[in-house]
């Protein structure tokens, strides 16, 4: 044994003294100094110390790495103190250390990284998870474990998975706690969740149970019941013990602990029963390490080494791999021809340095090359593949999700940066395309605090004695919707009754108070009322609040409890039928087109029938009368002239169909005019108002004014605010031509129905041109908005909502009046398709007829080719065409001959009669 110590001392001397003067006799020294900065008495430190020592032994015993060179490990105890940690690192610098494993604490890492950068010595930390330890600020800091950036992302996704919106963060009051919770807040905000309350607990509170209890009492008074605990193992155990004492580990509570809890449970074997009992139902995270034969063999070796008195946690595995990471980097450094050499730092030479001896510390000349070798690591360790990405993070960050239950824990799923929450191990997912869809996010059933599998709601009303401040509009009109009871602070009305009924259906009490908004002389601005939620003036707003886009950007609304859109109200007057009522069904354009088509069809049929049909032949006067008689007799389907040609029959069939549709429509419209009393309004809808320059009224405080200006581009000068039904009546009666009068009023349907229940001389014209509803407003992502929406649905399904409506909103007294607003006349736009079809058929028939005539003409010209060369051929041809059009063509059908015989006597009589006319 004495020989072994002698050889070790000799190796140390050979490795240190030559290096101290920068005179290296060999590029591969027999000993290379590495350091480790740990907290010896901590849970993680105890495991890491043993793991690092075993790793050094394995490296020195492996001939394939660092042949002829041994690692000499020097450990320093930082006791989780930033100042002590810096001192311990400086002591390692005096010993010309080339790399340091650690520091264990993030607080120590922040300070030590500055020292490491100055002396160019890489820090390879297996447990400093603070996400702000960036390569940009600390270039010589290398994190050989997962950053809390990923752990907080996992926590945020768990919160989102269970549809919680608010959490309370309890953290240790140092860099590790601050920066971890700040990252959690960012990740929650990305998912529209938030931290509503933060509790920082100092490290010295470990011995002050009363201080921790004071903090948790405040937490118990908060609304959220989802706690995220980001502390160290000692402080975390105390927090759970106090929480159990305060009955904060029962039904309704959710506790999510970061990976400090699993490191504690994995390290203490078996964990004390009182500690486990205080953590029942807690969710925690553990850095995921892939299963492998190498890992299982080391765990078996560990159990033999420790005798089962000390468990192996994930940080111990990362600490073991950190040593191998440094060993591979040093081996590569030597293979690259690197030499262990140090040089003095000129900035540390002072004329009066006192007893600090700063000049004894030297800069590692090969620090940058060794750092690059560490970042280029690519091997398989106990934790899986060790490889860094461009951000200096280990590839494939993943966590196990652990549920503490009974005397131990069970895994309920995994989280990976690749595919989110899953019940499959991350290694099985890397070969598949990433799938972060909501349906693909799964976890096994969790047993929550209180030994229940029912998912906690995650929030309650705070037990701090404060009432929910609910803003209510103080209306001066339409008080049936919401109004303040005289002499009291209570409110009543349709909206208030709906809210009260919905609250009564909730499975919990909602202590609240109504706060009036408005001066009592004018209706308040509802957008300002809703905006009060964002400023904290109100916790909710109840009333006749229209759900519009601009307001949904500020708050969350419940489902609408009633539908209400914008409509136009205008004066109306009774329309007397009079002597010319029969002209009302058609517009003037429709009358003109219809009459024109009657003449047009008569002419077309005459052209098609003239050569073959004797009924369309004769003197010109008779033919004109025939055209007119035939055209208008089709209106009653009473035409006696028969059509012989196929083209004529085709045109007539189409025309009779058009006549059928037109006459039926005319009859229906005229019947309505003569039998139903009509009302007339010059305004027919919102389009009429847009196209005119007449003034338009709107209700004070309503969103209608903004809608008319911004959406419909109506000038503000045309808009007149009205505050009560009486002002509505006066403005409409004055009309647009008098000062203060309006052509129409644009308001929400429910207000209009209430107004028209007492005023029968006005009517809604046109259609409802917006679709919206009324709802109750709550802060963004408020869980109460969801529960109230469910309650409103229940009210609708059980009929209570309709009963409340019937109680407050009476039907119009004018509903029994059989008068109707005059519907629009039948315009040409409703029939142009029919006329178009008929016109096309006529032109096709005429085209075919002309083609037949031209063909016959050329056939005749071919027989008389000798005459075609004579002079005056153009005039002859024109006469020939006219003669051909007027020429009688004998039909070949026997039916035609018989018809001709039957009609001959009648035609003769008609001819004699016509000839006898003067």
GIVENUR-V888489 format. One record per residue. N is the residue number from 0. RES is the residue in three letters. PHI is phi in whole degrees, 0 to 359 (999 if undefined). PSI is psi in whole degrees, 0 to 359 (* if undefined). NEAR is the number of other ideal C-beta (glycine too) atoms within 12 Angstrom. Layout:
n res phi psi near
N RES PHI PSI NEAR
N RES PHI PSI NEAR
This chain:
n res phi psi near
0 UNK 999 322 7
1 UNK 295 328 8
2 UNK 293 322 9
3 UNK 296 316 10
4 UNK 296 324 11
5 UNK 296 315 12
6 UNK 296 322 16
7 UNK 295 316 20
8 UNK 296 321 17
9 UNK 296 319 17
10 UNK 296 322 25
11 UNK 296 316 26
12 UNK 296 319 18
13 UNK 292 331 25
14 UNK 275 336 32
15 UNK 261 306 28
16 UNK 296 317 20
17 UNK 298 322 23
18 UNK 292 331 33
19 UNK 296 333 24
20 UNK 254 5 15
21 UNK 72 20 19
22 UNK 249 89 14
23 UNK 269 124 26
24 UNK 270 351 17
25 UNK 209 144 19
26 UNK 286 342 20
27 UNK 241 91 24
28 UNK 291 162 34
29 UNK 286 336 29
30 UNK 223 137 36
31 UNK 237 129 46
32 UNK 275 127 40
33 UNK 233 155 47
34 UNK 238 169 44
35 UNK 216 128 46
36 UNK 247 110 54
37 UNK 228 171 45
38 UNK 252 101 38
39 UNK 300 327 25
40 UNK 268 359 17
41 UNK 276 162 34
42 UNK 298 312 39
43 UNK 291 322 48
44 UNK 296 321 40
45 UNK 297 315 31
46 UNK 292 317 40
47 UNK 295 322 46
48 UNK 301 311 36
49 UNK 295 317 36
50 UNK 296 320 46
51 UNK 293 318 46
52 UNK 298 319 28
53 UNK 293 322 31
54 UNK 295 318 41
55 UNK 297 318 35
56 UNK 299 316 21
57 UNK 293 321 28
58 UNK 295 314 35
59 UNK 293 335 29
60 UNK 271 352 16
61 UNK 265 112 20
62 UNK 287 347 13
63 UNK 280 350 14
64 UNK 230 136 29
65 UNK 51 56 33
66 UNK 298 132 18
67 UNK 79 1 17
68 UNK 229 136 31
69 UNK 247 150 32
70 UNK 273 134 39
71 UNK 248 114 35
72 UNK 266 131 39
73 UNK 235 120 34
74 UNK 256 145 32
75 UNK 229 144 36
76 UNK 259 113 29
77 UNK 270 341 41
78 UNK 55 30 24
79 UNK 59 24 39
80 UNK 254 131 25
81 UNK 297 318 30
82 UNK 292 311 18
83 UNK 298 322 25
84 UNK 299 317 41
85 UNK 297 319 29
86 UNK 297 317 24
87 UNK 295 322 37
88 UNK 294 320 45
89 UNK 297 324 33
90 UNK 294 323 28
91 UNK 293 326 38
92 UNK 295 328 41
93 UNK 295 335 28
94 UNK 265 16 34
95 UNK 53 53 41
96 UNK 283 141 48
97 UNK 264 339 52
98 UNK 202 151 49
99 UNK 235 130 54
100 UNK 272 116 54
101 UNK 121 198 56
102 UNK 292 161 55
103 UNK 288 322 53
104 UNK 264 143 44
105 UNK 293 326 44
106 UNK 297 314 39
107 UNK 294 324 44
108 UNK 296 325 49
109 UNK 299 316 33
110 UNK 280 318 33
111 UNK 293 330 47
112 UNK 295 328 43
113 UNK 296 318 24
114 UNK 294 317 38
115 UNK 297 322 44
116 UNK 294 320 30
117 UNK 296 319 28
118 UNK 261 3 39
119 UNK 57 45 32
120 UNK 246 119 48
121 UNK 296 137 45
122 UNK 256 120 53
123 UNK 249 99 54
124 UNK 263 134 50
125 UNK 261 356 51
126 UNK 215 357 52
127 UNK 278 95 52
128 UNK 261 4 46
129 UNK 305 121 41
130 UNK 293 344 35
131 UNK 277 357 30
132 UNK 283 78 42
133 UNK 266 156 21
134 UNK 292 333 26
135 UNK 293 320 12
136 UNK 273 325 17
137 UNK 234 82 30
138 UNK 296 335 25
139 UNK 262 12 37
140 UNK 263 127 40
141 UNK 237 123 45
142 UNK 268 115 43
143 UNK 263 25 49
144 UNK 219 187 50
145 UNK 275 141 42
146 UNK 285 151 40
147 UNK 294 349 43
148 UNK 302 318 31
149 UNK 282 325 39
150 UNK 295 318 45
151 UNK 289 331 45
152 UNK 296 319 34
153 UNK 297 317 46
154 UNK 298 316 46
155 UNK 297 322 39
156 UNK 288 329 37
157 UNK 294 316 44
158 UNK 300 316 41
159 UNK 293 322 30
160 UNK 300 321 32
161 UNK 267 10 32
162 UNK 63 31 24
163 UNK 272 149 38
164 UNK 246 336 33
165 UNK 227 141 36
166 UNK 226 161 45
167 UNK 247 130 42
168 UNK 257 123 43
169 UNK 246 123 44
170 UNK 217 160 42
171 UNK 284 139 39
172 UNK 276 71 29
173 UNK 208 185 32
174 UNK 303 319 33
175 UNK 300 314 42
176 UNK 287 313 38
177 UNK 302 307 25
178 UNK 289 328 32
179 UNK 294 315 46
180 UNK 289 326 40
181 UNK 298 319 26
182 UNK 294 321 35
183 UNK 299 318 42
184 UNK 300 320 30
185 UNK 295 317 23
186 UNK 290 325 33
187 UNK 292 321 35
188 UNK 297 326 22
189 UNK 297 338 17
190 UNK 250 19 28
191 UNK 59 36 19
192 UNK 242 173 35
193 UNK 202 162 31
194 UNK 266 119 34
195 UNK 269 339 29
196 UNK 206 137 30
197 UNK 240 137 29
198 UNK 233 111 39
199 UNK 263 127 28
200 UNK 246 124 36
201 UNK 288 159 20
202 UNK 294 328 30
203 UNK 286 358 17
204 UNK 284 354 29
205 UNK 302 327 25
206 UNK 258 12 13
207 UNK 230 85 17
208 UNK 295 326 21
209 UNK 296 323 14
210 UNK 295 318 24
211 UNK 296 321 38
212 UNK 295 320 24
213 UNK 300 321 18
214 UNK 293 317 36
215 UNK 287 333 35
216 UNK 297 320 21
217 UNK 296 320 23
218 UNK 297 321 36
219 UNK 295 338 31
220 UNK 274 354 23
221 UNK 279 167 32
222 UNK 283 317 33
223 UNK 288 146 38
224 UNK 241 14 41
225 UNK 255 114 45
226 UNK 252 133 46
227 UNK 248 118 51
228 UNK 252 112 49
229 UNK 236 85 49
230 UNK 223 194 40
231 UNK 261 168 42
232 UNK 302 317 40
233 UNK 296 312 31
234 UNK 293 323 41
235 UNK 296 319 42
236 UNK 298 321 33
237 UNK 293 319 35
238 UNK 299 315 43
239 UNK 294 324 42
240 UNK 296 316 26
241 UNK 291 321 33
242 UNK 298 321 39
243 UNK 294 321 28
244 UNK 297 324 22
245 UNK 274 8 25
246 UNK 61 39 18
247 UNK 259 14 40
248 UNK 245 27 34
249 UNK 254 197 23
250 UNK 302 140 22
251 UNK 94 341 30
252 UNK 268 149 39
253 UNK 231 127 42
254 UNK 238 123 44
255 UNK 242 113 49
256 UNK 258 142 43
257 UNK 286 188 45
258 UNK 288 359 49
259 UNK 299 327 46
260 UNK 290 314 45
261 UNK 292 327 41
262 UNK 295 327 43
263 UNK 290 312 41
264 UNK 294 325 39
265 UNK 285 336 35
266 UNK 270 322 35
267 UNK 269 112 29
268 UNK 238 118 23
269 UNK 281 157 18
270 UNK 292 146 29
271 UNK 303 139 17
272 UNK 298 321 14
273 UNK 293 330 16
274 UNK 289 314 29
275 UNK 295 321 27
276 UNK 295 332 25
277 UNK 278 356 30
278 UNK 243 15 44
279 UNK 299 129 32
280 UNK 87 2 41
281 UNK 282 142 45
282 UNK 263 140 49
283 UNK 218 168 44
284 UNK 242 149 48
285 UNK 225 132 41
286 UNK 301 124 48
287 UNK 283 131 39
288 UNK 236 131 42
289 UNK 294 144 31
290 UNK 286 138 19
291 UNK 202 162 18
292 UNK 297 324 12
293 UNK 297 318 24
294 UNK 293 316 26
295 UNK 296 322 17
296 UNK 295 320 15
297 UNK 290 323 29
298 UNK 297 319 29
299 UNK 297 317 15
300 UNK 296 322 21
301 UNK 297 314 31
302 UNK 300 322 18
303 UNK 290 323 15
304 UNK 293 317 21
305 UNK 266 349 23
306 UNK 69 20 11
307 UNK 80 5 15
308 UNK 275 342 17
309 UNK 224 121 26
310 UNK 279 165 32
311 UNK 255 119 41
312 UNK 258 178 44
313 UNK 297 325 46
314 UNK 294 328 49
315 UNK 296 321 44
316 UNK 294 318 46
317 UNK 292 326 46
318 UNK 295 319 49
319 UNK 298 314 45
320 UNK 292 332 44
321 UNK 296 321 48
322 UNK 297 316 46
323 UNK 293 327 44
324 UNK 298 314 47
325 UNK 294 320 50
326 UNK 297 315 44
327 UNK 298 321 35
328 UNK 293 319 43
329 UNK 293 321 45
330 UNK 298 318 30
331 UNK 294 325 27
332 UNK 300 315 36
333 UNK 292 322 29
334 UNK 296 335 18
335 UNK 276 1 18
336 UNK 88 14 12
337 UNK 290 151 28
338 UNK 234 133 27
339 UNK 287 108 42
340 UNK 217 143 29
341 UNK 235 153 32
342 UNK 224 156 23
343 UNK 287 149 22
344 UNK 264 114 23
345 UNK 297 336 12
346 UNK 286 349 12
347 UNK 259 8 22
348 UNK 265 116 16
349 UNK 238 152 13
350 UNK 293 327 6
351 UNK 230 92 9
352 UNK 268 354 13
353 UNK 66 220 9
354 UNK 262 10 7
355 UNK 285 329 16
356 UNK 53 49 16
357 UNK 294 336 23
358 UNK 291 347 21
359 UNK 285 343 21
360 UNK 272 137 32
361 UNK 235 161 36
362 UNK 269 135 29
363 UNK 280 113 42
364 UNK 294 331 25
365 UNK 263 19 34
366 UNK 298 318 37
367 UNK 295 318 22
368 UNK 294 319 28
369 UNK 294 321 42
370 UNK 299 316 37
371 UNK 297 322 23
372 UNK 295 322 31
373 UNK 296 316 47
374 UNK 291 340 33
375 UNK 266 14 22
376 UNK 302 141 34
377 UNK 203 87 20
378 UNK 210 170 25
379 UNK 256 118 21
380 UNK 250 197 35
381 UNK 293 330 40
382 UNK 270 356 41
383 UNK 120 207 30
384 UNK 288 127 25
385 UNK 258 106 37
386 UNK 202 142 24
387 UNK 256 149 30
388 UNK 266 188 20
389 UNK 294 340 9
390 UNK 266 10 19
391 UNK 66 26 33
392 UNK 255 145 27
393 UNK 297 145 38
394 UNK 293 150 26
395 UNK 55 61 32
396 UNK 296 136 35
397 UNK 206 156 40
398 UNK 223 147 44
399 UNK 274 142 39
400 UNK 256 118 44
401 UNK 247 139 41
402 UNK 245 118 37
403 UNK 281 123 40
404 UNK 206 142 29
405 UNK 66 228 17
406 UNK 262 8 18
407 UNK 208 224 23
408 UNK 208 164 31
409 UNK 219 151 25
410 UNK 273 130 27
411 UNK 251 1 33
412 UNK 159 189 34
413 UNK 227 158 38
414 UNK 232 135 48
415 UNK 224 150 39
416 UNK 291 349 33
417 UNK 276 315 30
418 UNK 223 10 31
419 UNK 78 215 35
420 UNK 281 137 41
421 UNK 202 155 38
422 UNK 263 359 23
423 UNK 260 146 26
424 UNK 299 141 25
425 UNK 303 329 36
426 UNK 298 330 22
427 UNK 282 346 17
428 UNK 264 341 27
429 UNK 294 336 21
430 UNK 275 355 13
431 UNK 252 159 15
432 UNK 297 142 11
433 UNK 297 138 17
434 UNK 223 104 18
435 UNK 253 22 21
436 UNK 295 155 13
437 UNK 300 323 14
438 UNK 292 336 11
439 UNK 272 350 21
440 UNK 275 116 26
441 UNK 221 147 23
442 UNK 220 154 28
443 UNK 288 169 21
444 UNK 296 136 16
445 UNK 254 139 35
446 UNK 264 113 26
447 UNK 272 169 32
448 UNK 307 141 36
449 UNK 93 4 25
450 UNK 57 49 18
451 UNK 233 149 20
452 UNK 261 357 17
453 UNK 284 128 18
454 UNK 297 126 25
455 UNK 297 147 32
456 UNK 295 329 29
457 UNK 93 359 36
458 UNK 199 155 34
459 UNK 218 170 31
460 UNK 287 136 29
461 UNK 299 142 24
462 UNK 267 39 21
463 UNK 258 13 17
464 UNK 80 358 9
465 UNK 274 141 15
466 UNK 266 153 18
467 UNK 290 120 32
468 UNK 276 113 25
469 UNK 246 118 38
470 UNK 282 136 39
471 UNK 229 131 39
472 UNK 292 133 46
473 UNK 268 90 30
474 UNK 280 153 40
475 UNK 247 356 27
476 UNK 219 164 32
477 UNK 49 53 38
478 UNK 286 354 28
479 UNK 291 341 29
480 UNK 276 313 40
481 UNK 200 134 43
482 UNK 203 157 31
483 UNK 268 131 25
484 UNK 292 137 17
485 UNK 295 133 11
486 UNK 77 4 6
487 UNK 225 175 11
488 UNK 261 9 15
489 UNK 274 159 17
490 UNK 238 155 34
491 UNK 217 170 28
492 UNK 131 176 34
493 UNK 302 311 38
494 UNK 295 321 44
495 UNK 294 318 34
496 UNK 294 322 31
497 UNK 296 315 43
498 UNK 298 314 44
499 UNK 297 317 28
500 UNK 296 322 28
501 UNK 292 318 35
502 UNK 298 323 30
503 UNK 294 340 18
504 UNK 274 349 25
505 UNK 289 148 29
506 UNK 281 12 15
507 UNK 211 161 21
508 UNK 281 148 13
509 UNK 235 86 30
510 UNK 293 127 19
511 UNK 210 165 29
512 UNK 221 142 20
513 UNK 271 135 33
514 UNK 238 121 27
515 UNK 290 142 30
516 UNK 234 116 36
517 UNK 136 165 29
518 UNK 266 354 16
519 UNK 82 356 17
520 UNK 251 333 13
521 UNK 225 153 21
522 UNK 297 135 36
523 UNK 288 163 33
524 UNK 280 119 25
525 UNK 288 331 41
526 UNK 294 321 31
527 UNK 296 324 25
528 UNK 297 314 39
529 UNK 294 323 40
530 UNK 297 337 25
531 UNK 299 338 32
532 UNK 290 319 35
533 UNK 292 333 23
534 UNK 271 356 16
535 UNK 87 3 12
536 UNK 292 322 19
537 UNK 235 151 36
538 UNK 268 343 33
539 UNK 195 166 39
540 UNK 227 130 48
541 UNK 236 137 48
542 UNK 154 198 44
543 UNK 276 66 49
544 UNK 265 114 51
545 UNK 286 137 44
546 UNK 273 104 36
547 UNK 234 162 34
548 UNK 302 315 17
549 UNK 298 329 19
550 UNK 278 329 32
551 UNK 292 343 23
552 UNK 284 345 16
553 UNK 259 322 27
554 UNK 221 174 35
555 UNK 256 138 31
556 UNK 253 153 36
557 UNK 287 174 38
558 UNK 299 146 27
559 UNK 296 135 30
560 UNK 266 353 39
561 UNK 202 149 35
562 UNK 269 142 24
563 UNK 197 120 36
564 UNK 237 177 32
565 UNK 278 138 40
566 UNK 225 169 36
567 UNK 248 129 45
568 UNK 249 131 45
569 UNK 218 158 43
570 UNK 293 152 35
571 UNK 220 152 31
572 UNK 224 154 20
573 UNK 288 140 21
574 UNK 255 116 24
575 UNK 281 144 16
576 UNK 288 306 22
577 UNK 75 181 12
578 UNK 288 337 8
579 UNK 253 28 11
580 UNK 296 334 19
581 UNK 291 346 17
582 UNK 272 348 19
583 UNK 292 326 29
584 UNK 302 325 33
585 UNK 253 146 28
586 UNK 285 161 21
587 UNK 304 319 16
588 UNK 298 321 19
589 UNK 295 319 29
590 UNK 298 316 23
591 UNK 295 314 15
592 UNK 294 320 28
593 UNK 297 313 36
594 UNK 298 319 20
595 UNK 297 321 19
596 UNK 290 327 35
597 UNK 301 312 32
598 UNK 294 318 23
599 UNK 298 317 26
600 UNK 294 320 43
601 UNK 300 316 37
602 UNK 294 317 27
603 UNK 297 313 37
604 UNK 297 321 46
605 UNK 299 316 38
606 UNK 299 316 32
607 UNK 287 332 37
608 UNK 258 348 39
609 UNK 300 319 36
610 UNK 283 333 27
611 UNK 248 342 32
612 UNK 247 117 34
613 UNK 296 336 32
614 UNK 291 343 34
615 UNK 251 21 36
616 UNK 240 172 27
617 UNK 126 191 28
618 UNK 298 155 17
619 UNK 305 319 14
620 UNK 297 318 17
621 UNK 295 323 27
622 UNK 292 322 28
623 UNK 295 317 19
624 UNK 297 321 24
625 UNK 298 317 32
626 UNK 300 311 31
627 UNK 294 315 24
628 UNK 297 315 25
629 UNK 296 318 38
630 UNK 298 307 32
631 UNK 278 340 23
632 UNK 289 339 24
633 UNK 293 341 35
634 UNK 298 329 26
635 UNK 248 10 15
636 UNK 56 35 17
637 UNK 248 17 14
638 UNK 289 133 29
639 UNK 264 345 16
640 UNK 287 132 35
641 UNK 269 145 25
642 UNK 260 133 33
643 UNK 256 318 31
644 UNK 287 150 31
645 UNK 296 319 19
646 UNK 295 321 32
647 UNK 296 318 37
648 UNK 295 321 22
649 UNK 299 313 27
650 UNK 297 318 40
651 UNK 295 321 36
652 UNK 298 313 24
653 UNK 297 317 31
654 UNK 294 320 40
655 UNK 296 328 27
656 UNK 293 318 22
657 UNK 297 316 33
658 UNK 299 320 31
659 UNK 300 313 20
660 UNK 294 314 23
661 UNK 294 315 33
662 UNK 292 323 25
663 UNK 296 316 18
664 UNK 295 318 24
665 UNK 298 316 28
666 UNK 298 316 20
667 UNK 296 316 18
668 UNK 294 317 30
669 UNK 295 322 23
670 UNK 299 317 17
671 UNK 297 319 23
672 UNK 295 319 29
673 UNK 278 336 19
674 UNK 254 336 15
675 UNK 247 132 21
676 UNK 292 131 20
677 UNK 255 149 28
678 UNK 246 146 28
679 UNK 236 138 26
680 UNK 223 138 33
681 UNK 288 339 24
682 UNK 261 126 37
683 UNK 251 357 28
684 UNK 161 186 27
685 UNK 294 329 33
686 UNK 294 323 17
687 UNK 298 318 24
688 UNK 294 320 39
689 UNK 297 320 25
690 UNK 280 342 15
691 UNK 265 177 23
692 UNK 245 19 15
693 UNK 278 152 32
694 UNK 291 149 33
695 UNK 233 136 41
696 UNK 263 153 46
697 UNK 212 161 40
698 UNK 278 138 44
699 UNK 299 131 31
700 UNK 89 349 37
701 UNK 281 156 40
702 UNK 284 355 37
703 UNK 299 323 44
704 UNK 297 315 32
705 UNK 294 322 26
706 UNK 295 317 30
707 UNK 295 321 35
708 UNK 285 311 19
709 UNK 273 323 17
710 UNK 270 321 20
711 UNK 258 358 26
712 UNK 57 39 13
713 UNK 270 132 30
714 UNK 300 140 18
715 UNK 296 333 17
716 UNK 293 339 12
717 UNK 274 348 26
718 UNK 266 133 31
719 UNK 236 125 35
720 UNK 279 138 29
721 UNK 230 139 39
722 UNK 252 351 27
723 UNK 205 163 28
724 UNK 301 328 30
725 UNK 295 319 17
726 UNK 292 327 28
727 UNK 303 309 39
728 UNK 299 314 24
729 UNK 297 316 24
730 UNK 294 321 38
731 UNK 289 324 40
732 UNK 290 326 23
733 UNK 293 323 22
734 UNK 82 174 24
735 UNK 286 344 28
736 UNK 274 348 14
737 UNK 248 154 16
738 UNK 295 132 12
739 UNK 87 352 19
740 UNK 270 163 26
741 UNK 225 157 38
742 UNK 281 328 37
743 UNK 197 168 47
744 UNK 237 135 49
745 UNK 253 121 49
746 UNK 207 173 50
747 UNK 286 150 41
748 UNK 301 319 32
749 UNK 295 321 36
750 UNK 295 319 43
751 UNK 295 319 38
752 UNK 298 320 36
753 UNK 294 320 34
754 UNK 295 315 38
755 UNK 286 345 34
756 UNK 293 344 22
757 UNK 241 351 22
758 UNK 231 109 28
759 UNK 264 357 20
760 UNK 270 3 22
761 UNK 237 157 39
762 UNK 218 155 37
763 UNK 283 126 37
764 UNK 248 144 36
765 UNK 73 190 27
766 UNK 259 161 17
767 UNK 295 117 25
768 UNK 259 3 26
769 UNK 224 151 30
770 UNK 241 116 17
771 UNK 208 194 31
772 UNK 198 178 28
773 UNK 255 140 40
774 UNK 213 173 36
775 UNK 263 139 51
776 UNK 258 139 45
777 UNK 224 165 38
778 UNK 300 157 33
779 UNK 305 135 24
780 UNK 63 24 27
781 UNK 288 127 32
782 UNK 293 337 34
783 UNK 294 329 40
784 UNK 297 323 32
785 UNK 291 314 25
786 UNK 294 323 30
787 UNK 292 325 39
788 UNK 297 318 28
789 UNK 297 319 20
790 UNK 294 322 32
791 UNK 296 321 34
792 UNK 298 320 20
793 UNK 296 319 24
794 UNK 299 321 31
795 UNK 292 320 27
796 UNK 287 323 13
797 UNK 272 2 16
798 UNK 87 356 13
799 UNK 294 326 24
800 UNK 296 320 32
801 UNK 292 323 19
802 UNK 294 321 17
803 UNK 294 321 29
804 UNK 299 313 30
805 UNK 293 332 15
806 UNK 291 319 18
807 UNK 258 330 29
808 UNK 249 105 31
809 UNK 279 156 17
810 UNK 285 158 15
811 UNK 291 138 20
812 UNK 288 348 15
813 UNK 266 5 23
814 UNK 289 336 14
815 UNK 276 353 9
816 UNK 287 122 18
817 UNK 279 6 12
818 UNK 288 151 21
819 UNK 227 149 22
820 UNK 293 140 30
821 UNK 300 125 29
822 UNK 283 159 23
823 UNK 299 147 22
824 UNK 298 163 28
825 UNK 284 117 32
826 UNK 258 165 20
827 UNK 299 330 23
828 UNK 297 340 16
829 UNK 277 346 23
830 UNK 233 359 30
831 UNK 298 334 20
832 UNK 296 318 14
833 UNK 296 313 29
834 UNK 296 326 31
835 UNK 295 315 18
836 UNK 299 315 21
837 UNK 298 317 36
838 UNK 297 319 24
839 UNK 296 316 17
840 UNK 298 319 32
841 UNK 298 314 32
842 UNK 293 325 20
843 UNK 295 316 20
844 UNK 298 317 33
845 UNK 295 322 27
846 UNK 297 316 18
847 UNK 296 318 23
848 UNK 298 315 32
849 UNK 297 322 20
850 UNK 298 319 15
851 UNK 296 318 24
852 UNK 296 313 27
853 UNK 297 321 19
854 UNK 296 317 15
855 UNK 295 323 22
856 UNK 297 313 26
857 UNK 292 328 19
858 UNK 295 321 15
859 UNK 290 320 21
860 UNK 297 328 21
861 UNK 293 326 13
862 UNK 285 333 12
863 UNK 248 50 17
864 UNK 294 333 13
865 UNK 293 328 10
866 UNK 281 342 16
867 UNK 292 338 19
868 UNK 268 358 11
869 UNK 285 162 13
870 UNK 290 153 9
871 UNK 72 26 13
872 UNK 297 327 17
873 UNK 292 314 12
874 UNK 293 325 12
875 UNK 295 319 20
876 UNK 294 320 21
877 UNK 297 317 14
878 UNK 296 326 16
879 UNK 295 320 26
880 UNK 293 316 21
881 UNK 296 319 14
882 UNK 295 322 17
883 UNK 292 322 26
884 UNK 293 327 24
885 UNK 266 356 19
886 UNK 290 139 19
887 UNK 280 126 18
888 UNK 252 121 24
889 UNK 283 126 14
890 UNK 289 147 21
891 UNK 267 350 10
892 UNK 278 145 14
893 UNK 293 326 10
894 UNK 299 325 13
895 UNK 292 321 23
896 UNK 295 318 16
897 UNK 296 319 13
898 UNK 296 324 22
899 UNK 293 320 25
900 UNK 295 320 15
901 UNK 292 328 15
902 UNK 267 351 25
903 UNK 296 316 16
904 UNK 296 321 12
905 UNK 293 321 18
906 UNK 294 322 25
907 UNK 298 317 16
908 UNK 297 318 13
909 UNK 295 322 25
910 UNK 293 317 20
911 UNK 298 320 15
912 UNK 294 319 16
913 UNK 292 322 20
914 UNK 293 330 14
915 UNK 283 346 9
916 UNK 291 143 12
917 UNK 287 * 5
